[in-house]
Amino acid sequence: MLKNYIKTAWRNLLKNKFYSLINIAGLTAGLAIGILILLWVQDELSFDNFHKQTSNIYRLELFGGTGASKQIWTVGVAPMGPLLKQQLPEVKDAVRLTGNYNFSLYKFKDKVFGDENATFADPSFFSVFDFSIVQGDASKPFANDNSVVITKKTAEKFFGGENPLGKVIIADEKENFTVSAVINDFPKNSRFDFDMIMPMSYHVKSMLAQKNDVNSNFSHFSYETYLQLKQGVSLNNLAVRIRQIHLNHKPEDTDAEYLLLPLSKMHLYNADLTDKGMSTVRIFIVVALLILVIACINYVNLSTARSMLRSKEISMRKIVGAAKIQLFMQFIVETALLFSLAVILALFVISALMPAFNQLAGKQLSLNLSDYHVWTIILLSIAGTLAASSIYPALLLSSFEPLKALKGKISAGIGDVMFRKILVVTQFVFSVVLIIGTIVITSQLNYIRSKKLGYDKTNVFSFWMRDAAKHYDAVKAELLKQPGVLAVTRSNQNIVRFGGMSGDNDWDGKAPNSTFIVHPIVIDKDFIPFFKMQLIAGASFTGAASDTANYILNEAAINEMGLKNPIGKRFRMNTITGKIIGVVKDFHYASMKEKIAPALFWYAPQYFSTVYVKTTTNDAKKAIAAAQVQFKQYNGQYPFGYAFLDDVFNGLYQSEQREGTLFNYFAAIAIMISCLGLLGLAAFTAQVRTREIGVRKVLGASVGRIVGLLAQDFIKLVFIAIIIAIPVAWFAMHSWLQSFAYRINLSWWVFVAAGAIAIVIAFVTISFQSVKAALTNPVKSLRSE
């Protein structure tokens, strides 16, 4: 019986090649793109979920500051991890991580490397997290303070095929680190990605040599702390107790609140569980489902519409004894066969598109058919789509009354016209929403790129001076001799994204028990004119020794402090008390997702580390070459690296740019699938109205009038879809834009443009078949009918 079902189904597919091709193309595109999106979603949701203790691991974050300066710090003080493990029974273990600011050059024999991503970590890093040690003692990853754990990739780069254990890496030509263990390379779906891990004990010892005992310092915020908790711990109660331990050691931090961010949520949420990417994941889930639903609607529409043409065939089968269940199974098998072809093609399409998709998405996904996650996504997509698109048509096609069908008395209702219209409207509601989404997302990303930042970053590149910092005046003089160098200045960090913050400050009139969080950056006297920043009060630095006790603040800082006439007022940051000599107009030094926060310029020559060079488009290569010569003159073998500020700025929005590009492609494919269905329905409408078209042409109707006649019903449905789609799209895009502190307004023209685009697309699609039908010789049409 099954063999007969398959044979009959195959004959029907071949008999109706045009409609079969439309259905297979739509389903193939829907399944391929839907599965690709869901693979992307699965990867986003899988970040750091592979650890055995994921559900019990949390990052300790600090909610500090008062007023507008209040913010979440992902880094805290070094003592908290050990203290919490010691004093709180709920804490099974703790891990501290801090960045490597000690070394930048690594040697093994005659090999020299300078681009390794190194960190300092507690030994518990390897027991709390599941990063497998493949060589070395897992119970004691660090043999001593001068040990280092490296990844397999790093071991291959340094030592080739040699056994890495016991090998000595020389850091900055002054410290020897012995390889004590090798771990697997970090997975791509992890927020951790290091080449080398050095012991925290070395960092503590080196800081102690600089008279900074970090294990008792509650003012140095540079440490990520992860806690492994016992099951069933109340996070709110624990956070209160953690805060109390902090206050016991530093009572003045009364505004400090601790938050515990689950490891599994770190990639997509902030510590207060506000969105950091989850909204985009939800949007992509919706887009994947929409694409699959649109593909299903195509199949249902064409199947139900063409049911009228199969009514006599089905009626004859019933008359000769076919049971309703047999007819139902026949149509289910037809759908399953068509789906099987679509699935096979979809898998080929996914394999072909995967490299380009990975490049666009910035991921390394693969269609690994041995991975049960992949099969889960594939089978759920197929099963859901198959069920949605097969059951209703099968029930409809198997429910005909034979005598009425043979007499031709069911033509008006057999296609369930109203249901098909609802499906077409639904399909185009989705399409219009996606068109609006495409316009809004593209406009917002363009707005970010083009918005005035408050400083000029055009043709500016920066590089780290290292030992050349002691010879800055000579380096600057040589650079200014180059024809492509317009100006030179220096700082201690990148202006595009400040990295530091301070809450230890005071001024006359400061409210008691308030904490003012400010982002400080060290600049020289040329910095403000170099970047064409605007001073709205006071003056800039002159380079005199007295400038070390002077401060320049931005408008946001002055407003938060509540100062009316700030120039000349006392201000203290950390241990340096001075006065405010200038106020600079607000400028963007972080992502547009964040409001401009208080910033402070100060003058401290001992901290200058980064050079900025202003060049021209044509002479950029010469300026970079000149900078490299100066760097090498004072730094020898240390690698020279530079970055244009435009590239650093674009990097802030790299994920948004990628996701915006993917969304545009997905929206275009969804609209294309909708058009395939509309094309099929238009072709069917033209087919069943062949006689009417022939009669109208004989009576003198023009091609344009016939095209309009065939198109008007579909265009009405598109208008209804536009009316329904506009409020839905407004709500979705308004919610998405809320993640940006600086954003575009949702103007009326966006919705008008999207509606016009939808109408044009629908009309062009319908006209393709309508014109073909209108140009057919009426004599031939009437004769065939």
JOCOR-V321113 format. One record per backbone hydrogen bond with DSSP energy under -1.0 kcal/mol. NH is the residue of the N-H (numbers start at 1). CO is the residue of the C=O. E is the energy in kcal/mol with one decimal. If there is no record, write none. Layout:
BEGIN
NH_CO_E, NH_CO_E
END
This chain:
BEGIN
5_1_-2.3, 6_2_-2.5, 7_3_-2.4, 8_4_-2.6, 9_5_-2.5, 10_6_-2.5, 11_7_-2.0, 12_8_-2.1, 13_9_-2.0, 14_10_-2.2, 15_11_-2.3, 16_12_-1.6, 20_16_-2.6, 21_17_-2.8, 22_18_-2.1, 23_19_-2.5, 24_20_-2.9, 25_21_-2.7, 26_22_-2.6, 27_23_-2.7, 28_24_-2.8, 29_25_-2.5, 30_26_-2.6, 31_27_-3.0, 32_28_-2.7, 33_29_-2.5, 34_30_-2.4, 35_31_-2.7, 36_32_-2.2, 37_33_-2.6, 38_34_-2.2, 39_35_-2.3, 40_36_-2.0, 41_37_-2.6, 42_38_-2.8, 43_39_-2.0, 44_40_-2.2, 45_41_-2.4, 48_189_-2.4, 49_46_-2.4, 54_51_-1.4, 56_53_-2.3, 57_54_-1.4, 58_227_-2.3, 59_261_-2.8, 60_225_-3.1, 61_259_-2.8, 62_73_-2.2, 63_257_-4.1, 64_71_-2.1, 66_515_-2.3, 69_66_-1.2, 70_67_-1.4, 71_64_-2.5, 73_62_-3.3, 76_223_-3.2, 83_79_-2.1, 84_80_-2.7, 85_81_-2.0, 86_82_-1.8, 87_83_-2.6, 88_84_-2.2, 91_88_-1.5, 92_228_-2.4, 93_228_-1.4, 95_226_-2.5, 97_224_-2.4, 98_120_-1.8, 106_113_-3.1, 107_170_-2.2, 108_111_-2.1, 111_108_-2.5, 113_106_-3.0, 119_196_-1.6, 120_98_-2.5, 121_198_-2.5, 122_96_-1.3, 125_122_-2.0, 126_123_-1.8, 127_124_-1.1, 128_124_-2.9, 129_125_-1.4, 131_129_-1.2, 134_182_-2.4, 135_182_-1.7, 147_144_-1.3, 148_178_-1.8, 149_197_-2.7, 150_181_-1.9, 151_195_-1.6, 152_183_-1.4, 155_151_-2.5, 156_152_-2.3, 157_153_-1.9, 158_154_-2.6, 159_155_-2.9, 160_156_-1.5, 162_159_-2.0, 166_179_-2.7, 167_164_-2.2, 169_177_-3.2, 170_107_-2.6, 171_175_-3.4, 172_105_-3.3, 174_171_-2.1, 175_171_-1.9, 177_169_-2.8, 178_146_-2.6, 179_167_-2.8, 180_148_-2.0, 182_135_-2.5, 183_150_-2.3, 184_132_-1.8, 195_117_-3.2, 196_117_-1.6, 197_149_-2.9, 198_119_-3.2, 200_121_-2.1, 202_199_-1.0, 203_199_-1.2, 204_200_-2.7, 205_201_-2.0, 206_202_-2.6, 207_203_-2.4, 208_204_-2.1, 209_205_-1.6, 211_208_-2.0, 212_207_-2.1, 214_212_-1.5, 216_213_-2.0, 222_76_-1.4, 222_220_-1.1, 223_76_-2.1, 224_97_-2.5, 226_95_-2.9, 227_58_-3.1, 228_93_-2.7, 229_56_-3.0, 230_90_-2.0, 238_234_-2.2, 239_235_-2.6, 240_236_-1.7, 241_237_-1.8, 242_238_-2.5, 243_239_-2.2, 244_240_-1.8, 245_241_-1.8, 246_242_-1.9, 247_243_-2.5, 248_244_-2.0, 250_246_-2.0, 253_250_-1.7, 254_252_-1.8, 256_253_-1.4, 257_63_-1.6, 259_61_-3.2, 261_59_-2.4, 263_57_-2.6, 265_262_-1.5, 269_265_-2.1, 270_274_-2.6, 273_270_-2.2, 276_268_-2.4, 278_268_-1.4, 281_277_-1.6, 282_278_-2.6, 283_279_-2.3, 284_280_-2.4, 285_281_-2.2, 286_282_-2.5, 287_283_-2.6, 288_284_-2.6, 289_285_-2.4, 290_286_-2.8, 291_287_-2.6, 292_288_-2.1, 293_289_-2.8, 294_290_-3.0, 295_291_-2.0, 296_292_-2.1, 297_293_-2.8, 298_294_-2.1, 299_295_-1.7, 300_296_-2.8, 301_297_-3.1, 302_298_-2.5, 303_299_-2.6, 304_300_-2.7, 305_301_-2.5, 306_302_-2.3, 314_310_-2.3, 315_311_-2.4, 316_312_-2.5, 317_313_-1.7, 318_314_-2.1, 319_315_-2.4, 320_316_-2.1, 321_318_-1.4, 322_317_-2.8, 327_323_-2.1, 328_324_-2.7, 329_325_-2.5, 330_326_-2.1, 331_327_-2.0, 332_328_-2.1, 333_329_-2.6, 334_330_-2.0, 335_331_-2.3, 336_332_-2.7, 337_333_-2.8, 338_334_-2.4, 339_335_-2.8, 340_336_-2.5, 341_337_-2.1, 342_338_-2.2, 343_339_-3.2, 344_340_-2.3, 345_341_-2.3, 346_342_-2.7, 347_343_-2.4, 348_344_-1.7, 349_345_-2.6, 350_346_-2.9, 351_347_-2.2, 352_348_-2.2, 353_349_-2.6, 354_350_-1.9, 357_353_-3.0, 358_354_-2.9, 359_355_-1.9, 360_356_-2.3, 361_357_-2.8, 362_358_-1.7, 363_358_-1.5, 368_366_-1.6, 369_367_-1.0, 371_368_-2.0, 375_371_-1.7, 376_372_-2.5, 377_373_-2.1, 378_374_-2.6, 379_375_-3.2, 380_376_-2.2, 381_377_-2.2, 382_378_-2.7, 383_379_-3.1, 384_380_-2.4, 385_381_-2.2, 386_382_-3.1, 387_383_-2.6, 388_384_-2.2, 389_385_-1.9, 390_386_-1.3, 391_387_-1.3, 394_390_-2.1, 395_391_-2.6, 396_392_-2.6, 397_393_-2.9, 398_394_-1.6, 399_396_-1.3, 405_401_-2.2, 406_402_-2.5, 407_403_-1.7, 409_404_-2.7, 414_410_-2.1, 416_413_-1.8, 420_416_-1.9, 421_417_-2.3, 422_418_-2.3, 423_419_-2.1, 424_420_-2.4, 425_421_-2.7, 426_422_-2.7, 427_423_-2.7, 428_424_-2.2, 429_425_-2.1, 430_426_-2.1, 431_427_-1.9, 432_428_-2.7, 433_429_-2.5, 434_430_-2.3, 435_431_-2.2, 436_432_-2.7, 437_433_-2.6, 438_434_-2.4, 439_435_-2.2, 440_436_-2.7, 441_437_-2.7, 442_438_-2.2, 443_439_-2.3, 444_440_-2.6, 445_441_-2.3, 446_442_-2.2, 447_443_-2.3, 448_444_-2.1, 449_445_-1.9, 450_446_-1.9, 451_447_-1.7, 456_531_-2.4, 460_457_-1.4, 461_613_-2.1, 462_643_-2.3, 463_611_-1.7, 465_609_-3.1, 468_465_-2.2, 469_466_-1.6, 470_467_-1.1, 471_468_-1.5, 472_469_-1.2, 475_471_-2.4, 476_472_-3.3, 477_473_-2.1, 478_474_-2.1, 479_475_-2.4, 480_476_-2.4, 482_479_-1.6, 485_482_-1.6, 486_614_-3.3, 487_614_-1.1, 489_612_-2.0, 491_610_-2.3, 492_522_-1.0, 498_589_-1.5, 502_518_-2.5, 505_503_-1.2, 506_572_-1.9, 510_507_-1.9, 514_511_-1.2, 518_502_-2.6, 519_598_-2.1, 521_600_-2.4, 523_602_-2.0, 524_490_-1.1, 527_524_-1.3, 530_526_-2.3, 531_527_-2.0, 533_528_-2.3, 536_583_-2.3, 537_583_-1.3, 539_581_-2.4, 547_544_-1.8, 548_545_-1.5, 549_546_-1.7, 550_547_-2.0, 551_579_-2.2, 552_601_-2.2, 553_582_-1.9, 554_599_-1.8, 555_584_-1.2, 558_554_-2.0, 559_555_-2.8, 560_556_-2.1, 561_557_-2.4, 562_558_-1.2, 563_558_-1.6, 568_580_-3.7, 569_566_-2.5, 571_578_-2.1, 572_506_-3.0, 573_576_-2.1, 574_504_-3.6, 576_573_-2.2, 578_571_-3.0, 579_549_-1.8, 580_569_-2.3, 581_551_-2.8, 582_551_-1.1, 583_537_-2.5, 584_553_-2.4, 585_534_-3.3, 588_453_-2.7, 594_591_-2.0, 600_519_-2.4, 601_552_-3.8, 602_521_-1.7, 607_604_-2.5, 608_605_-1.1, 609_491_-2.7, 610_491_-2.6, 611_463_-2.6, 612_489_-2.8, 613_461_-3.0, 614_487_-2.7, 615_459_-2.7, 623_619_-2.2, 624_620_-2.5, 625_621_-2.3, 626_622_-2.3, 627_623_-2.2, 628_624_-2.3, 629_625_-2.0, 630_626_-2.0, 631_627_-2.4, 632_628_-2.8, 633_629_-1.8, 635_631_-1.4, 636_632_-1.7, 638_635_-2.2, 643_462_-1.8, 645_460_-2.6, 648_644_-2.0, 649_645_-2.9, 650_646_-2.4, 651_647_-1.8, 652_649_-1.1, 653_650_-1.2, 654_651_-1.1, 657_653_-2.9, 658_654_-2.5, 659_655_-2.8, 660_656_-2.7, 661_657_-2.3, 662_658_-2.6, 663_659_-2.5, 664_660_-2.1, 665_661_-2.1, 666_662_-2.8, 667_663_-2.8, 668_664_-2.2, 669_665_-2.2, 670_666_-2.6, 671_667_-2.4, 672_668_-2.2, 673_669_-2.5, 674_670_-2.2, 675_671_-2.3, 676_672_-1.9, 677_673_-1.9, 678_674_-2.3, 679_675_-2.7, 680_676_-2.2, 681_677_-2.4, 682_678_-2.6, 683_679_-2.4, 684_680_-2.4, 685_681_-2.9, 686_682_-2.5, 687_683_-2.0, 688_684_-2.6, 689_685_-1.3, 690_687_-1.1, 693_689_-2.7, 694_690_-2.3, 695_691_-2.5, 696_692_-2.4, 697_693_-2.2, 698_694_-2.1, 699_695_-1.9, 700_697_-1.4, 701_696_-2.8, 706_702_-1.9, 707_703_-2.7, 708_704_-2.5, 709_705_-2.2, 710_706_-2.4, 711_707_-2.0, 712_708_-2.2, 715_711_-2.5, 716_712_-2.0, 717_713_-1.4, 718_714_-2.0, 719_715_-2.3, 720_716_-2.0, 721_717_-2.2, 722_718_-2.3, 723_719_-2.0, 724_720_-2.0, 725_721_-2.7, 726_722_-2.0, 729_725_-3.1, 730_726_-2.6, 731_727_-2.2, 732_728_-2.2, 733_729_-2.9, 734_730_-2.5, 735_731_-2.0, 736_732_-1.8, 737_733_-2.4, 739_736_-1.4, 740_737_-2.0, 741_592_-1.2, 742_592_-1.7, 747_745_-1.5, 750_747_-1.1, 752_748_-1.9, 753_749_-2.9, 754_750_-2.2, 755_751_-2.2, 756_752_-2.5, 757_753_-2.6, 758_754_-2.3, 759_755_-2.3, 760_756_-2.6, 761_757_-2.7, 762_758_-2.6, 763_759_-3.0, 764_760_-2.8, 765_761_-2.3, 766_762_-2.7, 767_763_-2.9, 768_764_-1.4, 770_766_-2.5, 771_767_-3.0, 773_769_-2.4, 774_770_-2.6, 775_771_-2.0, 781_777_-2.1, 782_778_-2.8, 783_779_-2.2, 784_780_-2.3, 785_781_-1.7
END
